[in-house]
Amino acid sequence: MARLFSNLLALAGLVATVSARVACRSEAKTYEAEDGILTGVQVEKTQAGFTGTGYVNGFDTGTDKVSFKVNSDSIKLYDLTIRVAAIYGEKRTSVVLNGGASSEVYFPASQSFSNIAAGQVLLEAGANTIDIVSNWGWYLLDSITLTPSTPRPAHNIEAAPRNPAADDGAKKLYSYLRSIYGKKILSGQQELSYSSWIAQLTGKTPALISFDFMDYTPSRVERGTVGTSVEEALVHHNRGGIISFLWHWNAPTGLYDTEENKWWSGFYTRATDFDIASALSSTTNANYTLILRDIDAIAVQLKRLQQAGVPILFRPLHEAEGGWFWWGAKGPEPAKKLWLLLHDRLTNYHKLDNLLWVWNSILPEWYPGDETVDILSADVYAQGNGPISTQYNELITLGKGKKMIAAAEVGAAPRPELLQAYEAHWLWFAVWGSGFIDNAEWNTPELLKQVYNSEYVLTLDEIQGWRV
Ligand SMILES: *[C@@H]1O[C@H](CO)[C@@H](O)[C@H](O)[C@H]1NC(C)=O
Protein backbone atom coordinates (compact mmCIF):
# COMPACT_ATOMS: atom_id res chain seq x y z
CA MET A 1 0.00 0.00 0.00
CA ALA A 2 2.82 2.39 0.77
CA ARG A 3 4.17 1.91 -2.68
CA LEU A 4 0.85 2.54 -4.33
CA PHE A 5 0.47 5.65 -2.26
CA SER A 6 3.81 7.08 -3.38
CA ASN A 7 2.56 6.63 -6.92
CA LEU A 8 -0.27 9.01 -6.27
CA LEU A 9 2.09 11.91 -5.77
CA ALA A 10 3.24 11.57 -9.34
CA LEU A 11 -0.27 11.33 -10.68
CA ALA A 12 -1.15 14.96 -11.00
CA GLY A 13 1.41 15.21 -13.77
CA LEU A 14 0.27 11.99 -15.36
CA VAL A 15 -3.35 13.08 -15.63
CA ALA A 16 -2.21 16.04 -17.70
CA THR A 17 -0.16 13.90 -20.07
CA VAL A 18 -2.60 11.03 -20.61
CA SER A 19 -4.33 12.78 -23.48
CA ALA A 20 -1.00 13.54 -25.12
CA ARG A 21 0.02 9.89 -25.27
CA VAL A 22 0.70 8.45 -28.68
CA ALA A 23 -0.41 4.97 -29.64
CA CYS A 24 2.34 2.54 -30.48
CA ARG A 25 1.28 -1.11 -30.60
CA SER A 26 4.84 -2.14 -31.41
CA GLU A 27 5.74 -1.30 -27.84
CA ALA A 28 3.75 -4.38 -26.72
CA LYS A 29 5.79 -6.64 -24.50
CA THR A 30 4.98 -10.22 -23.55
CA TYR A 31 6.08 -11.92 -20.33
CA GLU A 32 5.90 -15.71 -20.19
CA ALA A 33 4.30 -17.21 -17.09
CA GLU A 34 6.96 -19.95 -16.91
CA ASP A 35 9.60 -17.21 -16.49
CA GLY A 36 7.76 -15.58 -13.58
CA ILE A 37 8.15 -16.28 -9.88
CA LEU A 38 5.87 -19.24 -9.17
CA THR A 39 4.11 -19.78 -5.83
CA GLY A 40 2.19 -23.04 -5.41
CA VAL A 41 1.95 -23.63 -9.16
CA GLN A 42 4.05 -25.47 -11.73
CA VAL A 43 5.17 -25.32 -15.36
CA GLU A 44 3.56 -27.80 -17.78
CA LYS A 45 3.64 -28.48 -21.52
CA THR A 46 0.75 -30.94 -22.13
CA GLN A 47 -1.86 -28.52 -23.48
CA ALA A 48 -0.90 -27.48 -27.03
CA GLY A 49 -0.81 -23.90 -28.22
CA PHE A 50 1.33 -22.25 -25.55
CA THR A 51 3.93 -19.61 -26.32
CA GLY A 52 7.48 -19.70 -24.92
CA THR A 53 8.56 -22.95 -23.30
CA GLY A 54 5.37 -23.89 -21.39
CA TYR A 55 2.48 -22.59 -19.33
CA VAL A 56 1.59 -22.61 -15.64
CA ASN A 57 -1.00 -24.89 -14.08
CA GLY A 58 -2.02 -25.75 -10.50
CA PHE A 59 -3.93 -22.69 -9.28
CA ASP A 60 -5.85 -24.62 -6.64
CA THR A 61 -5.48 -22.63 -3.42
CA GLY A 62 -6.12 -18.98 -2.74
CA THR A 63 -2.47 -17.97 -2.34
CA ASP A 64 -1.26 -19.59 -5.58
CA LYS A 65 0.18 -17.01 -7.93
CA VAL A 66 2.63 -16.04 -10.64
CA SER A 67 4.58 -12.83 -10.04
CA PHE A 68 5.81 -10.94 -13.08
CA LYS A 69 8.60 -8.40 -12.76
CA VAL A 70 7.95 -5.70 -15.35
CA ASN A 71 9.63 -2.41 -16.12
CA SER A 72 8.40 0.90 -17.39
CA ASP A 73 10.56 3.82 -18.53
CA SER A 74 8.14 6.29 -16.94
CA ILE A 75 4.91 6.35 -14.97
CA LYS A 76 2.54 5.11 -17.63
CA LEU A 77 -0.78 3.38 -18.22
CA TYR A 78 -0.74 0.03 -20.04
CA ASP A 79 -3.40 -2.29 -21.43
CA LEU A 80 -3.00 -5.73 -19.92
CA THR A 81 -3.91 -8.92 -21.76
CA ILE A 82 -3.71 -12.37 -20.23
CA ARG A 83 -3.18 -15.45 -22.40
CA VAL A 84 -5.05 -18.24 -20.71
CA ALA A 85 -7.05 -21.42 -21.26
CA ALA A 86 -10.03 -21.92 -18.91
CA ILE A 87 -10.38 -25.55 -19.90
CA TYR A 88 -12.52 -26.52 -16.89
CA GLY A 89 -15.15 -23.82 -17.49
CA GLU A 90 -15.44 -20.08 -16.80
CA LYS A 91 -13.06 -18.75 -14.13
CA ARG A 92 -11.91 -15.56 -12.47
CA THR A 93 -8.46 -14.33 -11.54
CA SER A 94 -7.15 -11.45 -9.44
CA VAL A 95 -4.56 -9.06 -10.83
CA VAL A 96 -2.56 -7.32 -8.10
CA LEU A 97 -0.32 -4.39 -8.98
CA ASN A 98 2.72 -3.66 -6.82
CA GLY A 99 1.14 -5.45 -3.89
CA GLY A 100 -1.69 -2.90 -3.76
CA ALA A 101 -4.83 -2.43 -5.85
CA SER A 102 -6.36 -5.62 -7.14
CA SER A 103 -8.79 -6.14 -9.98
CA GLU A 104 -10.82 -9.15 -10.93
CA VAL A 105 -10.76 -10.56 -14.46
CA TYR A 106 -13.25 -12.99 -15.95
CA PHE A 107 -12.07 -15.85 -18.19
CA PRO A 108 -14.74 -17.43 -20.40
CA ALA A 109 -14.57 -21.22 -20.76
CA SER A 110 -12.25 -22.22 -23.59
CA GLN A 111 -10.57 -25.42 -24.76
CA SER A 112 -7.56 -23.53 -26.15
CA PHE A 113 -5.32 -20.61 -25.22
CA SER A 114 -6.61 -17.14 -26.09
CA ASN A 115 -5.86 -13.54 -25.16
CA ILE A 116 -8.26 -11.98 -22.66
CA ALA A 117 -8.41 -8.21 -22.20
CA ALA A 118 -7.67 -7.62 -18.52
CA GLY A 119 -8.03 -3.88 -18.14
CA GLN A 120 -5.19 -1.51 -17.47
CA VAL A 121 -2.31 -1.13 -15.07
CA LEU A 122 -0.61 2.10 -14.12
CA LEU A 123 3.10 1.28 -13.88
CA GLU A 124 5.56 3.46 -12.06
CA ALA A 125 8.95 4.32 -13.52
CA GLY A 126 11.35 1.43 -12.99
CA ALA A 127 10.51 -1.97 -11.52
CA ASN A 128 6.93 -3.10 -10.94
CA THR A 129 5.27 -6.35 -9.93
CA ILE A 130 2.11 -7.79 -11.43
CA ASP A 131 0.72 -10.81 -9.60
CA ILE A 132 -1.81 -13.12 -11.20
CA VAL A 133 -3.45 -14.65 -8.11
CA SER A 134 -5.63 -17.77 -8.12
CA ASN A 135 -9.12 -16.39 -7.21
CA TRP A 136 -11.42 -19.13 -8.65
CA GLY A 137 -8.27 -20.91 -9.86
CA TRP A 138 -8.14 -23.89 -12.25
CA TYR A 139 -7.01 -22.15 -15.41
CA LEU A 140 -3.84 -22.54 -17.48
CA LEU A 141 -1.79 -19.35 -17.57
CA ASP A 142 0.48 -18.86 -20.59
CA SER A 143 1.63 -15.23 -20.53
CA ILE A 144 0.73 -11.59 -20.01
CA THR A 145 1.22 -8.75 -22.48
CA LEU A 146 1.52 -5.05 -21.71
CA THR A 147 0.82 -2.42 -24.37
CA PRO A 148 0.91 1.32 -23.69
CA SER A 149 -2.73 2.49 -23.54
CA THR A 150 -4.14 4.82 -26.14
CA PRO A 151 -6.28 7.73 -24.88
CA ARG A 152 -9.97 6.91 -24.44
CA PRO A 153 -12.16 8.19 -27.29
CA ALA A 154 -14.72 10.87 -26.39
CA HIS A 155 -18.01 9.63 -24.93
CA ASN A 156 -21.09 9.92 -27.07
CA ILE A 157 -23.81 9.60 -24.44
CA GLU A 158 -27.44 9.42 -25.56
CA ALA A 159 -29.21 12.75 -25.10
CA ALA A 160 -32.27 11.59 -23.15
CA PRO A 161 -33.74 8.66 -21.22
CA ARG A 162 -35.04 5.85 -23.44
CA ASN A 163 -38.62 6.14 -22.16
CA PRO A 164 -40.20 8.79 -24.43
CA ALA A 165 -42.71 9.55 -21.64
CA ALA A 166 -40.00 10.05 -18.97
CA ASP A 167 -41.24 12.66 -16.51
CA ASP A 168 -39.62 15.96 -15.78
CA GLY A 169 -37.68 14.67 -12.77
CA ALA A 170 -36.26 11.70 -14.66
CA LYS A 171 -35.24 13.93 -17.55
CA LYS A 172 -33.60 16.45 -15.22
CA LEU A 173 -31.72 13.72 -13.41
CA TYR A 174 -30.55 12.22 -16.68
CA SER A 175 -29.32 15.51 -18.06
CA TYR A 176 -27.60 16.38 -14.80
CA LEU A 177 -25.82 13.03 -14.82
CA ARG A 178 -24.86 13.55 -18.44
CA SER A 179 -23.46 17.00 -17.63
CA ILE A 180 -21.03 15.62 -15.04
CA TYR A 181 -20.21 12.35 -16.80
CA GLY A 182 -16.49 11.95 -17.46
CA LYS A 183 -15.71 15.03 -15.38
CA LYS A 184 -16.66 14.02 -11.82
CA ILE A 185 -17.92 11.02 -9.88
CA LEU A 186 -20.90 10.98 -7.51
CA SER A 187 -20.17 9.57 -4.08
CA GLY A 188 -22.68 6.94 -3.09
CA GLN A 189 -23.53 4.60 -0.27
CA GLN A 190 -25.87 1.70 0.39
CA GLU A 191 -28.33 2.57 3.20
CA LEU A 192 -29.21 5.85 4.84
CA SER A 193 -27.71 4.91 8.21
CA TYR A 194 -24.26 4.51 6.68
CA SER A 195 -24.52 7.92 5.02
CA SER A 196 -24.76 9.41 8.51
CA TRP A 197 -21.77 7.34 9.57
CA ILE A 198 -19.79 8.73 6.62
CA ALA A 199 -20.83 12.29 7.46
CA GLN A 200 -19.55 11.80 11.01
CA LEU A 201 -16.24 10.49 9.76
CA THR A 202 -15.54 12.72 6.76
CA GLY A 203 -17.69 15.81 7.25
CA LYS A 204 -19.39 15.08 3.91
CA THR A 205 -22.60 13.28 3.01
CA PRO A 206 -22.87 11.00 -0.05
CA ALA A 207 -24.58 12.52 -3.08
CA LEU A 208 -26.37 9.28 -3.88
CA ILE A 209 -27.87 6.67 -1.61
CA SER A 210 -28.90 3.24 -2.78
CA PHE A 211 -31.88 1.52 -1.15
CA ASP A 212 -33.44 -1.93 -1.38
CA PHE A 213 -37.07 -2.90 -2.07
CA MET A 214 -36.34 -6.28 -0.48
CA ASP A 215 -38.69 -6.07 2.50
CA TYR A 216 -41.66 -5.07 0.33
CA THR A 217 -41.49 -8.37 -1.56
CA PRO A 218 -44.70 -10.39 -0.98
CA SER A 219 -43.00 -13.64 0.12
CA ARG A 220 -41.24 -11.65 2.87
CA VAL A 221 -44.21 -9.48 3.80
CA GLU A 222 -46.17 -12.73 4.30
CA ARG A 223 -43.58 -13.60 6.93
CA GLY A 224 -43.74 -10.30 8.71
CA THR A 225 -41.26 -7.89 7.11
CA VAL A 226 -42.12 -4.20 7.00
CA GLY A 227 -40.25 -2.14 4.43
CA THR A 228 -38.95 1.27 5.49
CA SER A 229 -36.68 2.18 2.59
CA VAL A 230 -39.24 4.39 0.83
CA GLU A 231 -39.43 6.68 3.88
CA GLU A 232 -35.64 6.67 4.10
CA ALA A 233 -35.32 7.55 0.42
CA LEU A 234 -37.66 10.48 0.94
CA VAL A 235 -35.34 11.81 3.64
CA HIS A 236 -32.43 11.84 1.23
CA HIS A 237 -34.54 13.21 -1.63
CA ASN A 238 -35.83 16.03 0.52
CA ARG A 239 -32.30 17.17 1.30
CA GLY A 240 -31.45 17.28 -2.41
CA GLY A 241 -29.88 13.84 -2.79
CA ILE A 242 -30.03 11.32 -5.64
CA ILE A 243 -31.89 8.04 -5.12
CA SER A 244 -31.09 4.58 -6.42
CA PHE A 245 -32.98 1.37 -5.71
CA LEU A 246 -32.12 -2.26 -6.15
CA TRP A 247 -34.40 -5.16 -5.33
CA HIS A 248 -33.39 -8.32 -3.54
CA TRP A 249 -36.46 -10.05 -4.93
CA ASN A 250 -37.32 -12.95 -2.64
CA ALA A 251 -38.64 -15.72 -4.90
CA PRO A 252 -42.45 -15.58 -5.15
CA THR A 253 -42.78 -19.18 -3.94
CA GLY A 254 -40.74 -22.35 -3.50
CA LEU A 255 -38.60 -21.08 -0.60
CA TYR A 256 -36.82 -23.95 1.15
CA ASP A 257 -36.81 -22.18 4.52
CA THR A 258 -34.41 -24.67 6.07
CA GLU A 259 -31.71 -24.20 8.68
CA GLU A 260 -29.10 -23.52 5.95
CA ASN A 261 -31.39 -21.57 3.64
CA LYS A 262 -33.83 -19.48 5.64
CA TRP A 263 -36.82 -17.79 3.98
CA TRP A 264 -35.10 -14.43 4.24
CA SER A 265 -32.31 -15.59 1.93
CA GLY A 266 -34.95 -16.48 -0.66
CA PHE A 267 -33.43 -14.31 -3.40
CA TYR A 268 -30.51 -16.75 -3.59
CA THR A 269 -30.64 -19.58 -6.11
CA ARG A 270 -29.58 -21.94 -3.33
CA ALA A 271 -32.60 -21.03 -1.20
CA THR A 272 -35.45 -21.76 -3.63
CA ASP A 273 -36.57 -24.16 -6.33
CA PHE A 274 -38.49 -21.39 -8.10
CA ASP A 275 -37.73 -21.91 -11.79
CA ILE A 276 -37.68 -18.65 -13.73
CA ALA A 277 -37.54 -20.39 -17.12
CA SER A 278 -40.63 -22.48 -16.51
CA ALA A 279 -42.49 -19.61 -14.81
CA LEU A 280 -42.02 -17.44 -17.90
CA SER A 281 -42.82 -20.21 -20.37
CA SER A 282 -46.52 -19.32 -20.52
CA THR A 283 -48.50 -16.28 -19.41
CA THR A 284 -51.22 -18.49 -17.95
CA ASN A 285 -49.26 -20.57 -15.46
CA ALA A 286 -49.64 -19.86 -11.77
CA ASN A 287 -46.03 -18.79 -11.26
CA TYR A 288 -46.20 -16.20 -14.02
CA THR A 289 -49.13 -14.71 -12.14
CA LEU A 290 -47.01 -14.63 -8.97
CA ILE A 291 -44.26 -12.77 -10.81
CA LEU A 292 -46.79 -10.12 -11.82
CA ARG A 293 -48.11 -10.01 -8.25
CA ASP A 294 -44.59 -9.23 -7.01
CA ILE A 295 -43.90 -6.61 -9.67
CA ASP A 296 -47.21 -4.94 -8.85
CA ALA A 297 -46.30 -4.86 -5.15
CA ILE A 298 -43.09 -3.00 -5.95
CA ALA A 299 -45.02 -0.72 -8.31
CA VAL A 300 -47.04 0.45 -5.30
CA GLN A 301 -43.84 1.64 -3.64
CA LEU A 302 -42.46 3.16 -6.84
CA LYS A 303 -45.71 5.11 -7.22
CA ARG A 304 -45.34 6.59 -3.76
CA LEU A 305 -41.96 7.88 -4.83
CA GLN A 306 -43.31 9.06 -8.18
CA GLN A 307 -46.04 11.02 -6.41
CA ALA A 308 -43.41 12.63 -4.21
CA GLY A 309 -41.50 13.70 -7.34
CA VAL A 310 -38.56 11.35 -6.83
CA PRO A 311 -36.69 10.16 -9.93
CA ILE A 312 -35.08 6.78 -9.33
CA LEU A 313 -32.00 5.05 -10.68
CA PHE A 314 -33.68 1.65 -10.73
CA ARG A 315 -31.41 -1.41 -10.74
CA PRO A 316 -33.55 -4.57 -10.57
CA LEU A 317 -32.28 -8.08 -11.42
CA HIS A 318 -28.82 -7.10 -10.30
CA GLU A 319 -25.83 -9.40 -10.81
CA ALA A 320 -27.98 -11.67 -13.01
CA GLU A 321 -24.94 -13.05 -14.82
CA GLY A 322 -23.49 -14.34 -11.54
CA GLY A 323 -26.25 -16.97 -11.33
CA TRP A 324 -26.37 -16.79 -7.54
CA PHE A 325 -29.79 -15.09 -7.62
CA TRP A 326 -32.78 -17.07 -8.94
CA TRP A 327 -33.39 -14.57 -11.77
CA GLY A 328 -29.98 -15.46 -13.22
CA ALA A 329 -30.02 -19.15 -12.36
CA LYS A 330 -31.29 -20.39 -15.73
CA GLY A 331 -28.95 -18.38 -17.93
CA PRO A 332 -29.32 -15.22 -19.97
CA GLU A 333 -32.53 -15.86 -21.91
CA PRO A 334 -35.02 -16.04 -19.02
CA ALA A 335 -33.19 -13.20 -17.23
CA LYS A 336 -33.55 -10.92 -20.26
CA LYS A 337 -37.18 -11.98 -20.67
CA LEU A 338 -37.88 -11.08 -17.04
CA TRP A 339 -36.17 -7.70 -17.48
CA LEU A 340 -38.34 -6.92 -20.50
CA LEU A 341 -41.47 -8.02 -18.64
CA LEU A 342 -40.56 -5.88 -15.62
CA HIS A 343 -39.77 -2.92 -17.84
CA ASP A 344 -42.98 -3.25 -19.80
CA ARG A 345 -45.17 -3.77 -16.74
CA LEU A 346 -43.75 -0.78 -14.84
CA THR A 347 -43.44 1.56 -17.81
CA ASN A 348 -46.47 0.81 -19.94
CA TYR A 349 -48.98 -0.67 -17.50
CA HIS A 350 -48.12 1.24 -14.31
CA LYS A 351 -46.92 4.37 -16.14
CA LEU A 352 -43.92 4.76 -13.90
CA ASP A 353 -42.14 7.48 -15.82
CA ASN A 354 -39.82 8.49 -12.98
CA LEU A 355 -37.39 5.62 -13.56
CA LEU A 356 -33.97 5.53 -15.18
CA TRP A 357 -33.20 1.89 -15.88
CA VAL A 358 -29.83 0.65 -14.70
CA TRP A 359 -28.63 -2.66 -16.13
CA ASN A 360 -26.14 -4.52 -13.96
CA SER A 361 -24.41 -7.30 -15.95
CA ILE A 362 -21.40 -7.02 -18.20
CA LEU A 363 -21.50 -10.01 -20.52
CA PRO A 364 -22.98 -9.21 -23.96
CA GLU A 365 -25.15 -12.34 -24.05
CA TRP A 366 -27.01 -11.11 -20.96
CA TYR A 367 -27.74 -7.63 -22.30
CA PRO A 368 -31.47 -6.98 -22.83
CA GLY A 369 -30.86 -4.27 -25.44
CA ASP A 370 -30.38 -0.52 -25.70
CA GLU A 371 -34.11 0.29 -25.82
CA THR A 372 -34.83 -0.57 -22.20
CA VAL A 373 -31.55 0.51 -20.64
CA ASP A 374 -30.44 4.02 -19.67
CA ILE A 375 -27.30 3.31 -17.68
CA LEU A 376 -24.91 0.36 -17.50
CA SER A 377 -23.36 -0.77 -14.26
CA ALA A 378 -21.34 -3.43 -12.52
CA ASP A 379 -20.98 -4.65 -8.95
CA VAL A 380 -17.34 -5.24 -8.11
CA TYR A 381 -15.83 -6.46 -4.87
CA ALA A 382 -12.04 -6.08 -5.08
CA GLN A 383 -9.81 -4.79 -2.31
CA GLY A 384 -7.18 -2.10 -2.69
CA ASN A 385 -9.37 0.91 -3.68
CA GLY A 386 -8.39 0.61 -7.35
CA PRO A 387 -10.15 2.21 -10.32
CA ILE A 388 -12.01 -1.00 -11.38
CA SER A 389 -10.93 -0.27 -14.93
CA THR A 390 -11.35 -3.83 -16.23
CA GLN A 391 -15.10 -3.76 -15.75
CA TYR A 392 -15.27 -0.14 -16.86
CA ASN A 393 -13.65 -1.00 -20.17
CA GLU A 394 -15.94 -3.97 -20.71
CA LEU A 395 -18.97 -1.76 -20.17
CA ILE A 396 -17.63 0.85 -22.61
CA THR A 397 -17.56 -1.95 -25.18
CA LEU A 398 -21.06 -3.15 -24.24
CA GLY A 399 -22.58 0.34 -24.45
CA LYS A 400 -20.45 1.47 -27.41
CA GLY A 401 -19.73 4.68 -25.51
CA LYS A 402 -23.43 5.69 -25.68
CA LYS A 403 -24.46 4.73 -22.14
CA MET A 404 -23.20 6.17 -18.89
CA ILE A 405 -21.55 3.61 -16.60
CA ALA A 406 -21.88 3.25 -12.84
CA ALA A 407 -20.09 1.27 -10.13
CA ALA A 408 -23.40 0.41 -8.53
CA GLU A 409 -21.98 -1.74 -5.72
CA VAL A 410 -18.38 -1.84 -4.61
CA GLY A 411 -16.61 -3.15 -1.55
CA ALA A 412 -13.80 -0.58 -1.79
CA ALA A 413 -14.26 3.11 -2.65
CA PRO A 414 -12.04 3.91 -5.66
CA ARG A 415 -9.20 6.41 -5.23
CA PRO A 416 -10.07 9.53 -7.23
CA GLU A 417 -6.48 9.98 -8.45
CA LEU A 418 -6.56 6.51 -9.97
CA LEU A 419 -9.98 7.04 -11.54
CA GLN A 420 -8.58 10.05 -13.35
CA ALA A 421 -5.29 8.41 -14.33
CA TYR A 422 -7.08 5.36 -15.74
CA GLU A 423 -9.83 7.50 -17.26
CA ALA A 424 -12.27 5.14 -15.57
CA HIS A 425 -15.25 7.48 -15.77
CA TRP A 426 -17.66 5.79 -13.42
CA LEU A 427 -20.74 7.98 -12.96
CA TRP A 428 -21.07 6.98 -9.33
CA PHE A 429 -19.70 4.52 -6.87
CA ALA A 430 -21.81 3.08 -4.05
CA VAL A 431 -20.07 1.18 -1.27
CA TRP A 432 -21.95 -1.68 0.36
CA GLY A 433 -22.89 -1.23 4.01
CA SER A 434 -22.11 -3.60 6.84
CA GLY A 435 -18.70 -5.27 6.60
CA PHE A 436 -17.41 -2.98 3.82
CA ILE A 437 -17.78 0.77 4.38
CA ASP A 438 -16.99 0.27 8.07
CA ASN A 439 -14.25 -2.34 7.59
CA ALA A 440 -10.67 -1.03 7.36
CA GLU A 441 -9.65 -4.04 5.26
CA TRP A 442 -11.80 -2.54 2.53
CA ASN A 443 -11.85 1.17 3.39
CA THR A 444 -9.62 2.81 5.98
CA PRO A 445 -10.96 5.95 7.67
CA GLU A 446 -8.03 7.86 6.08
CA LEU A 447 -8.96 6.66 2.61
CA LEU A 448 -12.61 7.63 3.10
CA LYS A 449 -11.64 11.11 4.26
CA GLN A 450 -9.51 11.55 1.14
CA VAL A 451 -12.22 10.26 -1.18
CA TYR A 452 -15.00 12.34 0.34
CA ASN A 453 -12.91 15.51 0.32
CA SER A 454 -11.53 15.09 -3.19
CA GLU A 455 -12.27 17.72 -5.84
CA TYR A 456 -13.17 14.94 -8.24
CA VAL A 457 -15.82 13.41 -5.96
CA LEU A 458 -19.22 15.09 -5.71
CA THR A 459 -20.92 15.05 -2.31
CA LEU A 460 -24.43 16.09 -1.27
CA ASP A 461 -23.48 19.72 -0.65
CA GLU A 462 -21.94 19.98 -4.12
CA ILE A 463 -24.89 18.68 -6.13
CA GLN A 464 -27.54 20.97 -4.67
CA GLY A 465 -29.70 22.46 -7.36
CA TRP A 466 -29.47 19.61 -9.86
CA ARG A 467 -33.27 19.44 -9.98
CA VAL A 468 -33.78 23.02 -11.12
C1 LIG B 1 -44.40 -22.94 -9.24
O1 LIG B 1 -43.18 -22.93 -8.54
C2 LIG B 1 -43.15 -23.83 -7.44
C3 LIG B 1 -41.85 -23.60 -6.70
O2 LIG B 1 -40.78 -23.88 -7.52
C4 LIG B 1 -43.32 -25.25 -7.95
O3 LIG B 1 -43.31 -26.16 -6.88
C5 LIG B 1 -44.62 -25.36 -8.74
O4 LIG B 1 -44.71 -26.64 -9.32
C6 LIG B 1 -44.70 -24.32 -9.82
N1 LIG B 1 -46.01 -24.29 -10.41
C7 LIG B 1 -46.19 -24.45 -11.71
C8 LIG B 1 -47.61 -24.37 -12.16
O5 LIG B 1 -45.29 -24.63 -12.50
The ligand as an ORCA input file, in Angstrom:
! r2SCAN-3c Opt
* xyz 0 1
  C     -44.404    -22.937     -9.243
  O     -43.184    -22.927     -8.535
  C     -43.153    -23.833     -7.439
  C     -41.853    -23.603     -6.699
  O     -40.783    -23.881     -7.521
  C     -43.320    -25.248     -7.948
  O     -43.315    -26.157     -6.877
  C     -44.617    -25.357     -8.737
  O     -44.709    -26.638     -9.316
  C     -44.695    -24.315     -9.816
  N     -46.012    -24.295    -10.414
  C     -46.191    -24.449    -11.707
  C     -47.608    -24.367    -12.159
  O     -45.295    -24.628    -12.495
*
